[in-house]
Amino acid sequence: MKKIFLTICLCITFSGFAQNIVSEQVLKHLENIDTNKIKAHVAYLSDDKLKGRLPGKEGYQMAVDYAIEQYKSMGLKPAGENGGFTQKVILRKAKLVKEAAKFTLTLPNGEKKELTLGNDLSIYPHPELKSVDFTAPLVFVGSGFDAPQINIEDYKGLNVKGKIVVILRRVPDNLPANVKLHLQYPATLQEFAAKNGAIGVLVCNYTTSMVQFKAAANGMVANGISASVTADGKRTSCASALGGKIMVAGGISVPTLQELMRAENNMLDSTWQQLEKGKFVSMPLKSSISGHYESTHQDITSYNVVAKLEGTDAKLKKEYVIHSAHLDHLGVGKPINGDSIYNGAHDNASGVACALEIARSYATLPASLKPKRSLLFLLVTAEEMGLLGSGYFAAYPTVKKSQIVADINTDMPTLLAPLESVAPLGAEHSSLQKVVDNAASIAKLEVEPDPDPSEGRFVRSDQYNFVKAGIPALHIKYGYRFSNPKLNLAENVKKWRETHYHKPSDEITNGFVWSAGKTYARVNFLVSYLVAQTEARPTWNKGDFFEPRK
């Protein structure tokens, strides 16, 4: 009888199935989502005494301790390391020792040219090694993409093993913003190169002036890069940290690449024109490069916070749906109007507050209504430093990676007006779109596409690291559709961001509509509940750009 019932369920639409999954009792329970609790969480996390929740500082630790106490009071189980609620994350700032850097280009005729930082090259410090020596042939790999999904295979037919690839930076204009931004990240190009066996990446931006190049090179020396690393110093992925076995990464100036290509009997201008037309321009080179550079490392210790609600199904409880949100903000910085504490009330105390209330809603569900799959409630560190905490968790999850079925991220819900529609960033890449459609229908909300598609927001918050790990993920943002057009949330959000985003004035006194927090928590709960109760795991859309390649 059970098998017959399951067959019937699989045959009907997911919409009808969703109504069966989310009972009236569950919907009644969600009425208990408490705006006062959401407000209290925001008030504590954005209080001046936490001093902007900068990782490694006392204020961030206060936020960690607060989250743990909340999870304990809910009766949730610890899901961090060593039986606790935390996962240790070492955050490393790597900087280049400028005076120690030496680089030599050897041209096909044997001529050697000394290259200088700032004029010829810009080099990333290495987040793992304090000293790097290298000598390797060069290979020109066009735009540096190994992406058959968009019909660009710049490595095809080339042997780059043990070599350094030279890339002419170009992303086709006809791609979606999320794909374009993903392809523009330095780590993406480094990971393509590493996968094909290269040991280095030098990127040339043909449209960059020498003034811009020098400024970027000097900025890299002054600021370095941040990465999360293991206890033994192994880096995890972020937008800029060197990928795989890459030993050297950075930029090469247009004049230097022009000189190199002339020595190879090739004109850079004509190569660029061919690349602009979508032509395959990759080629082996006869030149090589050698060098030495040194990096300094400064480490701080921070923590992700992880709690668990165990599922009820004997099989499915071994799988996990994650609710994530970043706990950190910018700390104490440059004073603006006499205020130097960057409280981050909207970014992201509000997202954490909603995530905590979602967790409480699950924890207080009657036993008969608890979901089949398990839930993880993950608060991550160092999002503002480059998605470092989520990158570490995605690389070293506290449960088996193969058992994580989805991530639902809450980052800066921007509770500035009553919530009548939602924009599920990234849901269109997977079966999660249908889940959101059904959750929103139950919550009586409209669903709209990303209202700011040019921003590429799907690959700019913590869900991105789960996507890179092959896990379907989304980030639900506010929609702009309203029954009352006078609310004009689009304009209000624009003004708010220009005035308050990443500024000390992002405080609890600034524009909150708490009823929107209840609606936001409710729809996010419904999304995860539908995933947790449905037998089939979420899947990537067949042929989608972000679908993992086998």
JOUR-V139554 format. One record per residue. N is the residue number from 1. RES is the residue in one letter. SS is DSSP state (helix for helix, strand for strand, loop for the rest). BURIAL is + if it has 24 or more other C-alpha atoms within 12 Angstrom, else -. D_LAST is the distance of its C-alpha to the last C-alpha in Angstrom with 2 decimals. Layout:
BEGIN
n = (N;N)
res = (RES;RES)
ss = (SS;SS)
burial = (BURIAL;BURIAL)
d_last = (D_LAST;D_LAST)
END
This chain:
BEGIN
n = (1;2;3;4;5;6;7;8;9;10;11;12;13;14;15;16;17;18;19;20;21;22;23;24;25;26;27;28;29;30;31;32;33;34;35;36;37;38;39;40;41;42;43;44;45;46;47;48;49;50;51;52;53;54;55;56;57;58;59;60;61;62;63;64;65;66;67;68;69;70;71;72;73;74;75;76;77;78;79;80;81;82;83;84;85;86;87;88;89;90;91;92;93;94;95;96;97;98;99;100;101;102;103;104;105;106;107;108;109;110;111;112;113;114;115;116;117;118;119;120;121;122;123;124;125;126;127;128;129;130;131;132;133;134;135;136;137;138;139;140;141;142;143;144;145;146;147;148;149;150;151;152;153;154;155;156;157;158;159;160;161;162;163;164;165;166;167;168;169;170;171;172;173;174;175;176;177;178;179;180;181;182;183;184;185;186;187;188;189;190;191;192;193;194;195;196;197;198;199;200;201;202;203;204;205;206;207;208;209;210;211;212;213;214;215;216;217;218;219;220;221;222;223;224;225;226;227;228;229;230;231;232;233;234;235;236;237;238;239;240;241;242;243;244;245;246;247;248;249;250;251;252;253;254;255;256;257;258;259;260;261;262;263;264;265;266;267;268;269;270;271;272;273;274;275;276;277;278;279;280;281;282;283;284;285;286;287;288;289;290;291;292;293;294;295;296;297;298;299;300;301;302;303;304;305;306;307;308;309;310;311;312;313;314;315;316;317;318;319;320;321;322;323;324;325;326;327;328;329;330;331;332;333;334;335;336;337;338;339;340;341;342;343;344;345;346;347;348;349;350;351;352;353;354;355;356;357;358;359;360;361;362;363;364;365;366;367;368;369;370;371;372;373;374;375;376;377;378;379;380;381;382;383;384;385;386;387;388;389;390;391;392;393;394;395;396;397;398;399;400;401;402;403;404;405;406;407;408;409;410;411;412;413;414;415;416;417;418;419;420;421;422;423;424;425;426;427;428;429;430;431;432;433;434;435;436;437;438;439;440;441;442;443;444;445;446;447;448;449;450;451;452;453;454;455;456;457;458;459;460;461;462;463;464;465;466;467;468;469;470;471;472;473;474;475;476;477;478;479;480;481;482;483;484;485;486;487;488;489;490;491;492;493;494;495;496;497;498;499;500;501;502;503;504;505;506;507;508;509;510;511;512;513;514;515;516;517;518;519;520;521;522;523;524;525;526;527;528;529;530;531;532;533;534;535;536;537;538;539;540;541;542;543;544;545;546;547;548;549;550)
res = (M;K;K;I;F;L;T;I;C;L;C;I;T;F;S;G;F;A;Q;N;I;V;S;E;Q;V;L;K;H;L;E;N;I;D;T;N;K;I;K;A;H;V;A;Y;L;S;D;D;K;L;K;G;R;L;P;G;K;E;G;Y;Q;M;A;V;D;Y;A;I;E;Q;Y;K;S;M;G;L;K;P;A;G;E;N;G;G;F;T;Q;K;V;I;L;R;K;A;K;L;V;K;E;A;A;K;F;T;L;T;L;P;N;G;E;K;K;E;L;T;L;G;N;D;L;S;I;Y;P;H;P;E;L;K;S;V;D;F;T;A;P;L;V;F;V;G;S;G;F;D;A;P;Q;I;N;I;E;D;Y;K;G;L;N;V;K;G;K;I;V;V;I;L;R;R;V;P;D;N;L;P;A;N;V;K;L;H;L;Q;Y;P;A;T;L;Q;E;F;A;A;K;N;G;A;I;G;V;L;V;C;N;Y;T;T;S;M;V;Q;F;K;A;A;A;N;G;M;V;A;N;G;I;S;A;S;V;T;A;D;G;K;R;T;S;C;A;S;A;L;G;G;K;I;M;V;A;G;G;I;S;V;P;T;L;Q;E;L;M;R;A;E;N;N;M;L;D;S;T;W;Q;Q;L;E;K;G;K;F;V;S;M;P;L;K;S;S;I;S;G;H;Y;E;S;T;H;Q;D;I;T;S;Y;N;V;V;A;K;L;E;G;T;D;A;K;L;K;K;E;Y;V;I;H;S;A;H;L;D;H;L;G;V;G;K;P;I;N;G;D;S;I;Y;N;G;A;H;D;N;A;S;G;V;A;C;A;L;E;I;A;R;S;Y;A;T;L;P;A;S;L;K;P;K;R;S;L;L;F;L;L;V;T;A;E;E;M;G;L;L;G;S;G;Y;F;A;A;Y;P;T;V;K;K;S;Q;I;V;A;D;I;N;T;D;M;P;T;L;L;A;P;L;E;S;V;A;P;L;G;A;E;H;S;S;L;Q;K;V;V;D;N;A;A;S;I;A;K;L;E;V;E;P;D;P;D;P;S;E;G;R;F;V;R;S;D;Q;Y;N;F;V;K;A;G;I;P;A;L;H;I;K;Y;G;Y;R;F;S;N;P;K;L;N;L;A;E;N;V;K;K;W;R;E;T;H;Y;H;K;P;S;D;E;I;T;N;G;F;V;W;S;A;G;K;T;Y;A;R;V;N;F;L;V;S;Y;L;V;A;Q;T;E;A;R;P;T;W;N;K;G;D;F;F;E;P;R;K)
ss = (loop;helix;helix;helix;helix;helix;helix;helix;helix;helix;helix;loop;loop;helix;helix;helix;helix;helix;helix;helix;helix;loop;loop;helix;helix;helix;helix;helix;helix;helix;loop;loop;loop;loop;helix;helix;helix;helix;helix;helix;helix;helix;helix;helix;helix;loop;loop;helix;helix;helix;loop;loop;loop;loop;loop;loop;loop;helix;helix;helix;helix;helix;helix;helix;helix;helix;helix;helix;helix;helix;helix;helix;helix;helix;loop;loop;strand;strand;loop;loop;loop;loop;loop;loop;loop;strand;strand;strand;strand;strand;strand;strand;strand;strand;strand;strand;loop;helix;helix;helix;loop;strand;strand;strand;strand;strand;loop;loop;loop;loop;loop;strand;strand;strand;strand;loop;strand;loop;loop;loop;strand;strand;strand;loop;loop;loop;loop;loop;loop;loop;strand;strand;strand;strand;strand;strand;strand;strand;strand;strand;loop;loop;loop;loop;loop;strand;strand;helix;helix;helix;loop;strand;strand;loop;loop;loop;loop;loop;loop;loop;loop;loop;loop;strand;strand;strand;strand;strand;loop;loop;loop;loop;loop;loop;loop;loop;helix;helix;helix;helix;helix;helix;helix;helix;loop;helix;helix;helix;helix;helix;helix;helix;helix;helix;helix;loop;loop;loop;loop;strand;strand;strand;strand;strand;loop;loop;loop;loop;loop;helix;helix;helix;helix;helix;helix;helix;helix;helix;helix;helix;helix;helix;helix;loop;strand;strand;strand;strand;strand;loop;loop;loop;loop;loop;strand;loop;loop;loop;loop;loop;loop;loop;loop;loop;loop;loop;loop;strand;strand;strand;strand;strand;loop;helix;helix;helix;helix;helix;helix;helix;helix;helix;helix;loop;loop;loop;loop;helix;helix;helix;helix;helix;helix;helix;helix;helix;loop;loop;loop;loop;loop;loop;strand;strand;strand;strand;strand;strand;strand;strand;strand;strand;strand;strand;strand;strand;strand;strand;strand;strand;strand;strand;strand;strand;strand;strand;strand;strand;strand;loop;loop;loop;loop;loop;loop;helix;helix;helix;loop;strand;strand;strand;strand;strand;strand;strand;loop;loop;loop;loop;strand;strand;strand;strand;strand;strand;loop;loop;strand;strand;strand;strand;loop;loop;helix;helix;helix;helix;helix;helix;helix;helix;helix;helix;helix;helix;helix;helix;helix;helix;helix;helix;helix;loop;loop;loop;helix;helix;helix;loop;loop;loop;loop;strand;strand;strand;strand;strand;strand;strand;loop;loop;loop;loop;loop;loop;loop;helix;helix;helix;helix;helix;helix;helix;helix;loop;loop;loop;loop;loop;helix;helix;helix;strand;strand;strand;strand;strand;strand;loop;loop;loop;loop;loop;loop;loop;loop;loop;loop;loop;strand;strand;strand;strand;strand;loop;helix;helix;helix;strand;loop;helix;helix;helix;helix;helix;helix;helix;helix;helix;helix;helix;loop;loop;loop;strand;strand;loop;loop;loop;loop;loop;helix;helix;helix;loop;helix;helix;helix;loop;loop;loop;helix;helix;helix;helix;helix;helix;loop;loop;loop;loop;strand;strand;strand;strand;strand;strand;loop;loop;loop;loop;loop;loop;helix;helix;helix;loop;helix;helix;helix;helix;helix;helix;helix;helix;helix;helix;helix;helix;loop;loop;loop;loop;loop;loop;loop;loop;loop;loop;loop;loop;loop;helix;helix;helix;helix;helix;helix;helix;helix;helix;helix;helix;helix;helix;helix;helix;helix;helix;helix;helix;helix;loop;loop;loop;loop;loop;loop;strand;loop;loop;loop;loop;loop;loop;loop;loop;loop;loop)
burial = (-;-;-;-;-;-;-;-;-;-;-;-;-;+;+;-;+;+;+;-;+;+;-;-;-;+;+;-;+;+;-;+;+;+;+;-;+;+;+;+;+;+;+;+;+;+;+;+;-;+;+;+;+;+;+;+;+;-;+;+;+;+;+;+;+;+;+;+;-;+;+;+;-;+;-;+;+;+;+;+;-;-;-;-;+;+;+;+;+;+;+;+;+;+;+;+;+;+;-;-;+;+;+;+;+;+;+;-;-;-;-;-;+;-;+;+;+;+;+;+;+;+;+;+;+;+;+;+;+;-;+;+;+;+;+;+;+;+;+;+;+;+;+;+;+;+;+;-;-;-;-;+;+;+;+;+;-;+;+;+;-;+;+;+;+;+;+;+;+;+;+;-;-;-;-;+;+;+;+;+;+;+;+;+;+;+;+;+;+;+;+;+;+;+;+;+;+;+;+;+;+;+;+;+;+;+;-;-;-;+;-;-;+;+;-;+;+;+;-;+;+;-;-;+;+;+;+;+;+;+;-;-;-;+;+;+;+;+;+;+;+;+;+;+;+;+;+;+;+;+;+;+;+;+;+;+;+;+;+;+;+;-;+;+;-;-;-;+;-;-;+;+;-;-;+;-;-;-;-;+;+;+;+;+;+;+;+;+;+;+;+;+;+;+;+;+;+;+;+;+;+;+;+;+;+;+;+;+;+;+;+;-;-;-;-;+;+;+;+;+;+;+;+;+;+;+;+;+;+;+;+;+;-;-;-;-;-;-;-;-;+;+;+;+;+;+;+;+;+;+;+;+;+;+;+;+;+;+;+;+;+;+;+;+;+;-;-;-;+;+;+;+;+;+;+;+;+;+;+;+;+;+;+;+;+;+;+;+;+;+;+;+;+;+;+;+;+;+;+;-;-;-;+;+;+;+;+;+;+;+;+;+;+;+;+;+;+;+;+;+;+;+;+;+;+;+;+;+;+;+;+;+;+;+;+;+;+;+;+;+;+;+;+;-;+;+;+;+;+;+;+;-;-;-;-;+;+;+;+;+;+;+;+;+;+;+;+;+;+;+;+;+;+;+;+;+;+;+;+;+;+;-;-;-;-;-;-;-;+;-;-;-;+;-;-;+;-;-;-;+;+;+;+;+;+;+;+;+;-;+;+;+;+;+;+;+;+;+;+;+;+;+;+;+;+;+;+;+;+;+;+;+;+;+;+;-;+;+;+;+;-;-;-;+;+;+;+;-;-;-)
d_last = (37.78;34.88;32.38;34.38;34.35;30.57;30.20;32.61;30.78;27.49;29.45;31.24;29.93;28.23;31.27;33.60;31.49;31.52;35.30;35.35;33.09;35.15;38.66;41.86;42.31;39.10;40.19;43.63;42.19;40.39;43.83;44.37;42.01;44.55;44.95;47.41;44.84;42.36;45.22;46.24;42.75;42.71;46.28;45.58;42.31;43.81;47.18;48.63;48.84;45.03;45.35;42.14;39.80;38.67;36.36;38.40;41.63;43.87;43.20;39.48;40.37;42.78;39.98;37.90;40.99;41.70;38.25;38.53;42.00;40.84;38.08;40.65;43.20;40.76;40.22;36.47;35.03;33.84;30.09;30.08;30.59;33.33;34.30;35.10;34.06;32.86;29.98;31.27;29.70;31.13;31.33;31.96;33.69;33.20;35.76;36.47;39.73;40.84;43.71;41.61;39.07;39.59;37.53;38.43;37.10;38.01;38.35;38.23;42.05;41.98;43.30;42.20;41.95;42.00;39.69;40.79;39.05;39.77;40.81;38.09;35.24;33.94;32.12;30.24;31.61;29.30;28.63;28.38;30.76;34.40;34.82;32.54;33.62;31.55;32.16;29.54;29.39;28.32;25.83;25.94;22.56;23.92;22.59;19.91;16.86;13.47;12.67;12.22;12.44;16.04;16.57;17.18;15.85;18.63;17.31;17.09;19.41;20.50;20.83;20.92;20.69;23.56;24.64;25.26;23.86;26.26;25.07;27.20;26.29;25.76;23.82;24.46;26.94;25.51;22.50;22.83;24.34;21.53;19.07;21.89;22.74;19.22;19.14;22.68;22.11;22.75;20.00;17.36;18.79;19.11;15.51;14.50;17.26;16.49;12.91;14.72;17.45;20.19;22.75;24.20;24.11;27.25;27.18;30.09;31.03;33.18;34.97;36.05;39.68;40.87;42.47;39.17;37.40;40.11;40.09;36.35;36.69;39.69;38.06;35.18;37.82;39.78;37.06;34.18;30.91;30.10;27.28;26.81;26.88;27.03;30.38;29.69;28.82;25.03;23.95;21.38;19.64;21.88;22.57;24.46;24.04;22.79;19.09;17.86;20.39;22.04;25.76;27.30;26.46;28.78;30.48;32.62;35.56;36.13;39.31;37.69;34.76;37.32;39.31;36.31;35.29;38.94;39.10;36.14;38.15;35.97;37.09;34.90;36.48;35.54;31.97;31.69;33.18;30.68;27.77;29.42;29.34;25.60;26.20;24.09;26.27;24.30;26.35;27.13;30.26;33.15;33.89;32.88;33.33;34.49;35.39;36.21;35.81;36.46;35.34;37.16;35.58;37.10;35.57;36.37;35.36;34.18;32.67;30.25;31.91;30.15;31.81;30.78;32.03;31.15;30.17;32.35;30.09;29.81;26.10;24.89;26.83;24.20;21.88;22.73;23.27;24.11;26.96;26.90;29.52;30.61;33.93;34.88;36.75;38.51;41.51;44.82;44.95;47.10;49.90;50.13;53.48;54.30;51.22;48.71;46.69;43.42;43.41;40.22;41.56;39.27;36.54;35.53;38.27;38.11;34.40;35.00;38.10;36.28;33.53;36.36;38.08;34.93;34.71;38.43;38.02;35.51;37.68;40.77;39.34;41.38;39.71;39.55;37.49;34.94;31.28;29.24;26.38;27.30;27.65;27.19;29.46;28.20;30.43;28.95;30.76;30.66;28.98;31.70;30.88;27.33;25.43;25.86;26.49;23.51;21.32;22.86;22.42;18.72;18.33;20.93;21.35;24.41;22.58;19.31;16.43;14.77;18.11;18.25;17.80;19.17;21.21;24.38;25.97;29.66;30.70;34.08;34.76;37.83;40.38;42.92;43.78;43.51;39.95;39.88;36.40;32.99;30.12;26.79;24.87;21.18;21.59;21.09;17.34;16.99;19.19;21.25;23.29;24.87;25.55;27.35;29.24;30.58;31.36;33.21;35.07;36.29;37.31;39.01;37.10;35.85;32.28;31.85;29.16;29.00;32.60;31.79;28.59;29.44;29.22;25.42;26.18;22.85;21.50;24.87;25.24;23.75;21.28;19.31;18.32;16.92;14.95;13.54;12.73;10.72;14.00;15.81;19.03;22.19;25.54;28.56;31.19;34.63;35.15;38.08;39.52;42.87;45.66;48.00;47.17;49.57;47.04;44.92;42.16;40.38;43.47;44.12;40.67;41.01;44.43;43.34;40.44;42.74;45.37;43.68;39.93;39.51;43.28;45.80;46.90;43.76;45.90;46.56;49.58;47.49;46.87;45.29;45.48;44.82;44.55;41.34;39.91;40.65;38.98;35.91;35.62;36.19;33.43;30.87;32.06;31.70;28.07;27.12;29.49;27.95;24.46;26.05;27.99;25.53;23.97;20.60;18.31;17.62;14.53;13.08;14.57;12.65;11.85;13.20;12.90;12.05;9.38;6.45;3.78;0.00)
END
